[in-house]
């Protein structure tokens, strides 16, 4: 009984770890893509954000 519960807990834990790792990997890929497309666009967006209010 306890052994089966332990297996279920381990399965849930591993799936959570895998999903978290996948999210982190996606975030890293997005940051790399932003670095590759390094153009002077972020600065005007920051200025617009300041001017909007």
N, C-alpha and C positions, 0 to 999 in steps of 0.2 A: 504493500500500500504506500508506504513512505517512499519507496524506491521509485514508483511510478510518478509520484508527485514531484520528486527531485528531477526526474527526466523532463517533465512538463516545464518546470521552472527554468531548467537549463536551456530548453528549446526557445522559450520566450526571451530569455536573456540574450541568446545568440542572435535571434532575429532583430532584437532592438539594437544590438551592436552593429549588425550588418547594415541596417537602415541608417543609423547615425553615420557610419563610415561612408555610405553612398552619398548622403547629403553633403558631407565634408568634401568628398571628391568632386561633386558637382560644383560646390562653391569655389574650389581651387581652379577648376576648369574655367569658370566664369571670370575669375580674377585674371587668369592667364590671357583669356580672350580680350579683356579690357586693356591689358598691357600691350598686346599686339596691335590693337587699334588705337594706339596712343596718338590722339590728335588734340588740338587746343580747344575741344568742345567742352570739357568739364568746367573751365573757368567762366565762360559766359553763363552756363546754367547756374553756377553759384551766385553770380552777379544778379541774374534774374530772380533768384530766390530771395536775395536781400532786398531788391527793389519792389517785389510784389506787395509786401505789407505796407 
